Amino acid sequence: MNVVHIAGRELRATFSNAVGWLVLCGFLLLTGYFWITQLDLFVTESANLVFNPYGAPTMTISVHLLGQFFGNTLVVLVMVIPALSMRLFSEEIRGRTLELLLTSPVSTLEIVLGKYLGALSFVALMLLSMSYAPLSLLAWTDSLDWGALFGGYLSWLLASAALLSLGMFVSSITTSQMVALVLSFSASLMLYVLSWSADDPDSWMVQLSLGAHVEDLVRGAVRASDLAYFGGLTAFFLFATHQRLESFRWK
């Protein structure tokens, strides 16, 4: 119950904060622009291929529209998730309210999970607010690839969960929200593009890259290795945050 109470408090705090609304509006604005642009490009290219018996069948909604849209939105998440996570603990540390939280009858694990789940709930609502875009295709086609749709939303949620845990850890090691924003954005971006400079698909950079692990999910292919990657990355930074907060109890 303590976890649920802290999560609810964190969710209400996000909605009562101007940053939360700015992040939500910015996310909807950018993703809406990407959807309209990608849809217009898809319609134009489809019209150009209508008389091509070989090229037209390869122009699929799941790959050339949904796949591109989900991939572009992941870049937006890399930008907006650090803005949500920057205040999770840095604000508490700077305002000295973390000491009150740590001396309350709740464990460190409950604090970490409560704050994390509260922020993740906001992210889930933010992602759900964009469901109108892909679902609007139902008015135009009966062959919507539900596997690609599910994989795309799963890639959003898993990537957001991992990036949020990273940002929360960064927020726990500084008293400045701006420092937390810059550090978590830099780390998130590096994690996303880590595979771009790798020549070997089996290299450690590809295995650690967030961008490499979302490629199959965006196409609707859910692999156990990708799920293990996101689960392990999220658990690692949650554990690191837990240990960081425990250090405050030792002082």
C-alpha positions as CSV (number, residue, x, y, z in Angstrom):
1,M,0.0,0.0,0.0
2,N,2.9,2.4,0.7
3,V,4.1,1.9,-2.9
4,V,0.7,2.7,-4.3
5,H,0.3,5.8,-2.1
6,I,3.7,7.1,-3.1
7,A,3.0,6.4,-6.8
8,G,-0.3,8.2,-6.6
9,R,1.4,11.2,-4.9
10,E,4.0,11.3,-7.6
11,L,1.4,11.1,-10.4
12,R,-0.6,13.9,-8.9
13,A,2.6,16.0,-8.4
14,T,3.5,15.5,-12.1
15,F,0.1,16.8,-13.2
16,S,0.3,19.7,-10.8
17,N,3.7,20.7,-12.1
18,A,4.1,22.9,-15.2
19,V,6.9,20.6,-16.5
20,G,4.5,17.6,-16.7
21,W,2.0,19.5,-18.9
22,L,4.8,21.0,-21.0
23,V,6.2,17.5,-21.6
24,L,2.8,16.1,-22.5
25,C,2.0,19.0,-24.9
26,G,5.5,18.8,-26.5
27,F,5.2,15.0,-26.9
28,L,1.7,15.3,-28.6
29,L,2.9,18.2,-30.8
30,L,6.0,16.4,-32.1
31,T,4.4,13.0,-32.5
32,G,1.4,14.5,-34.2
33,Y,3.7,16.3,-36.6
34,F,5.6,13.0,-37.3
35,W,2.4,11.1,-37.9
36,I,0.9,13.7,-40.3
37,T,4.3,13.9,-42.2
38,Q,4.8,10.1,-42.3
39,L,1.2,9.6,-43.4
40,D,1.5,12.2,-46.2
41,L,4.7,10.6,-47.3
42,F,3.2,7.1,-47.3
43,V,0.2,8.2,-49.4
44,T,2.4,10.0,-51.9
45,E,4.8,7.1,-52.4
46,S,1.8,4.6,-52.6
47,A,0.3,6.8,-55.4
48,N,3.6,6.7,-57.2
49,L,3.8,2.9,-57.1
50,V,0.2,2.2,-58.0
51,F,1.2,1.3,-61.6
52,N,4.3,-0.6,-60.5
53,P,3.4,-4.3,-60.2
54,Y,6.6,-5.1,-58.4
55,G,7.0,-2.2,-56.1
56,A,3.4,-1.7,-54.9
57,P,3.1,-4.9,-52.9
58,T,6.2,-4.0,-50.9
59,M,4.7,-0.7,-49.7
60,T,3.1,-2.0,-46.5
61,I,1.5,-0.1,-43.7
62,S,3.3,-2.0,-41.0
63,V,6.8,-1.3,-42.3
64,H,6.6,2.0,-44.2
65,L,4.1,3.8,-42.0
66,L,3.7,2.3,-38.5
67,G,7.4,1.2,-38.3
68,Q,8.6,4.6,-39.3
69,F,6.2,6.4,-36.9
70,F,7.1,4.3,-33.9
71,G,10.8,4.6,-34.7
72,N,10.6,8.4,-34.9
73,T,8.6,8.6,-31.7
74,L,11.3,6.7,-29.8
75,V,13.6,9.6,-30.6
76,V,11.1,12.0,-29.0
77,L,10.9,9.8,-25.9
78,V,14.7,10.0,-25.6
79,M,14.2,13.8,-25.4
80,V,11.2,14.0,-23.1
81,I,11.8,11.2,-20.6
82,P,14.8,13.0,-19.0
83,A,12.5,16.1,-18.5
84,L,10.1,13.9,-16.5
85,S,12.8,12.1,-14.4
86,M,15.0,15.1,-13.6
87,R,12.9,16.2,-10.6
88,L,12.1,12.8,-9.0
89,F,14.9,13.0,-6.4
90,S,16.9,16.1,-7.1
91,E,14.0,18.2,-6.0
92,E,13.6,16.2,-2.8
93,I,17.4,16.4,-2.1
94,R,17.6,20.2,-2.7
95,G,14.5,20.9,-0.7
96,R,15.6,18.6,2.1
97,T,12.3,16.7,2.0
98,L,14.1,13.5,1.2
99,E,15.2,13.3,4.8
100,L,11.6,13.4,6.0
101,L,10.7,10.7,3.4
102,L,13.6,8.5,4.6
103,T,12.6,8.8,8.2
104,S,9.0,7.9,7.5
105,P,7.8,4.4,8.1
106,V,8.5,3.2,4.6
107,S,11.4,1.3,3.2
108,T,13.9,2.5,0.6
109,L,12.6,0.0,-1.9
110,E,9.0,1.3,-1.4
111,I,10.2,4.9,-2.0
112,V,12.1,3.9,-5.2
113,L,9.3,1.7,-6.6
114,G,6.6,4.2,-5.7
115,K,8.2,7.2,-7.4
116,Y,9.2,5.1,-10.4
117,L,5.7,3.6,-10.8
118,G,4.1,7.1,-10.4
119,A,6.3,8.5,-13.2
120,L,5.8,5.5,-15.3
121,S,2.1,5.8,-15.0
122,F,2.3,9.3,-16.4
123,V,4.4,8.0,-19.3
124,A,1.8,5.3,-19.9
125,L,-1.0,7.9,-20.1
126,M,1.2,10.0,-22.4
127,L,1.7,7.1,-24.7
128,L,-1.9,6.1,-24.6
129,S,-2.9,9.7,-25.7
130,M,-1.2,9.0,-29.0
131,S,-3.3,5.8,-29.7
132,Y,-5.7,7.9,-31.9
133,A,-3.0,8.0,-34.6
134,P,-2.5,4.3,-35.5
135,L,-6.1,3.4,-34.6
136,S,-7.3,6.0,-37.1
137,L,-6.1,3.7,-39.9
138,L,-9.1,1.4,-39.1
139,A,-11.3,3.9,-41.0
140,W,-9.2,3.3,-44.1
141,T,-8.0,-0.3,-44.1
142,D,-9.2,-3.7,-42.9
143,S,-5.7,-5.2,-42.9
144,L,-4.1,-3.4,-40.0
145,D,-1.1,-5.3,-38.7
146,W,-2.0,-5.7,-35.0
147,G,1.3,-7.4,-34.3
148,A,3.2,-4.4,-35.5
149,L,0.9,-2.1,-33.6
150,F,1.4,-4.2,-30.4
151,G,5.2,-4.3,-30.9
152,G,5.4,-0.6,-31.5
153,Y,3.6,0.3,-28.3
154,L,5.6,-2.4,-26.4
155,S,8.8,-0.8,-27.7
156,W,7.6,2.6,-26.5
157,L,6.8,1.3,-23.0
158,L,9.9,-0.8,-22.5
159,A,12.2,1.9,-23.8
160,S,10.4,4.5,-21.6
161,A,10.7,2.2,-18.6
162,A,14.5,1.8,-19.1
163,L,15.1,5.5,-19.8
164,L,13.0,6.5,-16.8
165,S,15.0,4.3,-14.4
166,L,18.2,5.7,-15.8
167,G,17.0,9.3,-15.4
168,M,15.8,8.5,-11.9
169,F,19.2,7.3,-10.9
170,V,20.8,10.4,-12.3
171,S,18.3,12.5,-10.4
172,S,19.4,10.8,-7.2
173,I,23.0,11.9,-7.5
174,T,22.6,15.6,-8.0
175,T,20.7,18.5,-6.4
176,S,20.2,20.3,-9.7
177,Q,17.3,19.5,-12.0
178,M,19.1,21.0,-15.0
179,V,22.2,18.9,-14.3
180,A,20.0,15.8,-14.0
181,L,18.3,16.8,-17.3
182,V,21.5,17.2,-19.2
183,L,23.2,14.1,-17.8
184,S,20.2,11.8,-18.3
185,F,19.6,13.1,-21.8
186,S,23.2,12.7,-22.8
187,A,23.3,9.1,-21.3
188,S,20.0,8.2,-23.0
189,L,21.1,9.5,-26.4
190,M,24.4,7.7,-26.1
191,L,22.6,4.5,-25.2
192,Y,20.3,4.9,-28.2
193,V,23.0,5.6,-30.8
194,L,25.6,3.3,-29.4
195,S,25.2,0.8,-32.2
196,W,25.6,3.3,-35.1
197,S,29.4,3.1,-35.1
198,A,29.6,-0.6,-34.8
199,D,30.7,-2.7,-37.8
200,D,30.0,-6.1,-36.2
201,P,26.3,-6.9,-35.4
202,D,27.5,-9.1,-32.5
203,S,29.7,-6.5,-30.9
204,W,29.2,-5.3,-27.3
205,M,28.1,-1.9,-28.6
206,V,25.2,-3.4,-30.5
207,Q,24.3,-5.6,-27.5
208,L,24.2,-2.6,-25.2
209,S,22.5,-0.2,-27.6
210,L,18.8,0.6,-26.9
211,G,18.3,1.5,-30.5
212,A,19.3,-2.0,-31.7
213,H,16.9,-3.7,-29.3
214,V,13.9,-1.8,-30.4
215,E,14.3,-2.5,-34.1
216,D,12.6,-5.9,-34.0
217,L,9.9,-4.8,-31.6
218,V,8.9,-1.9,-33.9
219,R,8.4,-4.5,-36.7
220,G,6.2,-6.6,-34.4
221,A,8.8,-9.3,-33.6
222,V,9.1,-9.8,-29.8
223,R,12.3,-11.6,-28.9
224,A,13.2,-12.9,-25.4
225,S,16.7,-11.3,-25.7
226,D,15.1,-7.9,-26.2
227,L,12.8,-8.3,-23.2
228,A,15.7,-9.5,-21.1
229,Y,17.7,-6.5,-22.2
230,F,15.1,-3.9,-21.2
231,G,14.2,-5.8,-18.0
232,G,17.9,-6.1,-17.0
233,L,18.6,-2.4,-17.8
234,T,15.6,-1.2,-15.8
235,A,16.4,-3.5,-12.8
236,F,20.0,-2.3,-12.8
237,F,19.2,1.4,-12.5
238,L,16.5,0.8,-10.0
239,F,19.0,-1.1,-7.9
240,A,21.5,1.6,-8.3
241,T,19.0,4.2,-7.2
242,H,18.1,2.1,-4.2
243,Q,21.7,1.9,-3.2
244,R,22.1,5.6,-3.6
245,L,19.2,6.4,-1.3
246,E,20.5,3.8,1.2
247,S,23.7,5.8,1.4
248,F,21.7,8.8,2.7
249,R,20.6,6.6,5.6
250,W,24.2,5.8,6.4
251,K,25.2,9.4,6.8
